[in-house]
Amino acid sequence: MDRRRQGRVAALIPVTVWGVDAHANAFTQTATVRNISSSGAVLQGMPQKLKQGQVLDLQFENERAQFRVVWAGLPNTYEEGEIGLERMDAELSFWNVEFERCQPIAQA
């Protein structure tokens, strides 16, 4: 059963990510959003070790917002290098997408 509160849609969106990794090292990284919902996203291409609850800044086009790490893919798994994020300001429109016009990803 999927625990997400909103449906999600597939995406391939380049973003810039700023934050501090699990070892307290600051980083700036380009990553790709794999899927989005109105309140979160899954990023791929994140080699940093991150912990649940860490706060990251994302920039998409001219918009910038803070997201909280909800999960991080484990090494040597299909999800290695991926992170699940939840937007901290739920009222902020960030992705500039009309979700009701998008085809949702099938629930597993």
C-alpha positions as a Markdown table, in Angstrom:
| # | Residue | x | y | z |
|---|---|---|---|---|
| 1 | Met | 0.0 | 0.0 | 0.0 |
| 2 | Asp | 1.3 | 3.4 | -1.0 |
| 3 | Arg | 1.7 | 5.9 | 1.9 |
| 4 | Arg | 1.7 | 9.0 | -0.2 |
| 5 | Arg | -1.1 | 11.5 | 0.4 |
| 6 | Gln | -1.2 | 12.8 | -3.2 |
| 7 | Gly | -0.9 | 11.1 | -6.5 |
| 8 | Arg | 2.4 | 11.4 | -8.3 |
| 9 | Val | 3.4 | 11.9 | -11.9 |
| 10 | Ala | 6.5 | 10.9 | -13.8 |
| 11 | Ala | 8.9 | 13.6 | -14.6 |
| 12 | Leu | 12.4 | 14.3 | -15.9 |
| 13 | Ile | 13.2 | 17.7 | -14.5 |
| 14 | Pro | 16.7 | 19.0 | -13.9 |
| 15 | Val | 17.2 | 20.8 | -10.5 |
| 16 | Thr | 20.0 | 22.2 | -8.5 |
| 17 | Val | 20.2 | 21.0 | -4.9 |
| 18 | Trp | 22.0 | 22.7 | -2.0 |
| 19 | Gly | 22.5 | 21.2 | 1.4 |
| 20 | Val | 24.7 | 19.6 | 4.0 |
| 21 | Asp | 25.3 | 15.8 | 3.8 |
| 22 | Ala | 25.3 | 13.3 | 6.7 |
| 23 | His | 28.9 | 14.2 | 7.4 |
| 24 | Ala | 28.2 | 17.9 | 7.8 |
| 25 | Asn | 29.8 | 18.7 | 4.4 |
| 26 | Ala | 28.1 | 21.4 | 2.3 |
| 27 | Phe | 27.4 | 20.5 | -1.3 |
| 28 | Thr | 25.7 | 21.8 | -4.4 |
| 29 | Gln | 24.6 | 19.1 | -6.8 |
| 30 | Thr | 22.6 | 18.9 | -10.1 |
| 31 | Ala | 20.0 | 16.1 | -10.0 |
| 32 | Thr | 17.0 | 14.9 | -11.9 |
| 33 | Val | 13.5 | 14.8 | -10.5 |
| 34 | Arg | 12.1 | 11.3 | -11.4 |
| 35 | Asn | 8.5 | 11.9 | -10.2 |
| 36 | Ile | 6.6 | 14.7 | -8.4 |
| 37 | Ser | 3.4 | 15.3 | -6.5 |
| 38 | Ser | 2.0 | 18.6 | -5.3 |
| 39 | Ser | 3.9 | 18.2 | -2.0 |
| 40 | Gly | 7.0 | 16.2 | -2.8 |
| 41 | Ala | 9.4 | 14.6 | -5.3 |
| 42 | Val | 11.8 | 11.8 | -5.9 |
| 43 | Leu | 15.3 | 12.8 | -7.0 |
| 44 | Gln | 17.9 | 10.6 | -8.7 |
| 45 | Gly | 21.6 | 11.3 | -9.1 |
| 46 | Met | 22.3 | 12.1 | -5.5 |
| 47 | Pro | 25.6 | 10.5 | -4.5 |
| 48 | Gln | 25.7 | 12.2 | -1.1 |
| 49 | Lys | 24.8 | 10.3 | 2.1 |
| 50 | Leu | 21.7 | 12.0 | 3.5 |
| 51 | Lys | 19.6 | 11.3 | 6.5 |
| 52 | Gln | 15.9 | 11.4 | 7.0 |
| 53 | Gly | 14.8 | 14.8 | 8.3 |
| 54 | Gln | 17.6 | 16.8 | 6.6 |
| 55 | Val | 16.6 | 20.0 | 4.9 |
| 56 | Leu | 17.7 | 20.7 | 1.3 |
| 57 | Asp | 17.1 | 23.7 | -1.0 |
| 58 | Leu | 16.0 | 23.0 | -4.6 |
| 59 | Gln | 16.0 | 25.3 | -7.5 |
| 60 | Phe | 13.8 | 24.7 | -10.5 |
| 61 | Glu | 13.9 | 27.3 | -13.2 |
| 62 | Asn | 13.7 | 30.6 | -11.2 |
| 63 | Glu | 11.9 | 29.1 | -8.2 |
| 64 | Arg | 13.6 | 28.0 | -5.0 |
| 65 | Ala | 12.1 | 26.1 | -2.1 |
| 66 | Gln | 13.1 | 24.0 | 0.9 |
| 67 | Phe | 12.4 | 20.2 | 1.1 |
| 68 | Arg | 12.8 | 17.7 | 3.9 |
| 69 | Val | 14.4 | 14.3 | 3.2 |
| 70 | Val | 11.8 | 11.6 | 3.8 |
| 71 | Trp | 13.9 | 8.6 | 2.7 |
| 72 | Ala | 17.2 | 7.9 | 1.0 |
| 73 | Gly | 18.0 | 4.9 | -1.2 |
| 74 | Leu | 20.3 | 2.4 | 0.3 |
| 75 | Pro | 23.7 | 1.5 | -1.2 |
| 76 | Asn | 23.6 | -1.5 | -3.6 |
| 77 | Thr | 19.8 | -1.3 | -4.2 |
| 78 | Tyr | 17.6 | -0.2 | -7.1 |
| 79 | Glu | 17.1 | 3.1 | -5.2 |
| 80 | Glu | 20.7 | 3.9 | -4.6 |
| 81 | Gly | 21.3 | 7.6 | -5.4 |
| 82 | Glu | 17.6 | 8.5 | -5.0 |
| 83 | Ile | 16.0 | 10.5 | -2.3 |
| 84 | Gly | 12.3 | 11.1 | -1.4 |
| 85 | Leu | 11.5 | 14.7 | -0.5 |
| 86 | Glu | 8.6 | 16.5 | 1.1 |
| 87 | Arg | 8.1 | 20.3 | 0.5 |
| 88 | Met | 8.3 | 22.2 | 3.7 |
| 89 | Asp | 5.9 | 25.0 | 2.6 |
| 90 | Ala | 2.9 | 23.1 | 1.5 |
| 91 | Glu | 1.2 | 26.3 | 0.3 |
| 92 | Leu | 3.9 | 27.2 | -2.2 |
| 93 | Ser | 3.4 | 26.4 | -5.8 |
| 94 | Phe | 6.8 | 25.1 | -7.0 |
| 95 | Trp | 6.6 | 22.8 | -10.0 |
| 96 | Asn | 4.3 | 24.9 | -12.1 |
| 97 | Val | 2.4 | 21.8 | -13.1 |
| 98 | Glu | -1.4 | 21.2 | -13.4 |
| 99 | Phe | -1.5 | 17.8 | -11.7 |
| 100 | Glu | -5.1 | 17.2 | -12.5 |
| 101 | Arg | -4.1 | 17.2 | -16.2 |
| 102 | Cys | -1.3 | 14.7 | -15.8 |
| 103 | Gln | -1.5 | 10.9 | -15.9 |
| 104 | Pro | -0.8 | 9.5 | -12.5 |
| 105 | Ile | 1.8 | 6.8 | -11.9 |
| 106 | Ala | 0.1 | 3.4 | -11.2 |
| 107 | Gln | -0.1 | 2.5 | -7.6 |
| 108 | Ala | 1.8 | -0.7 | -6.7 |
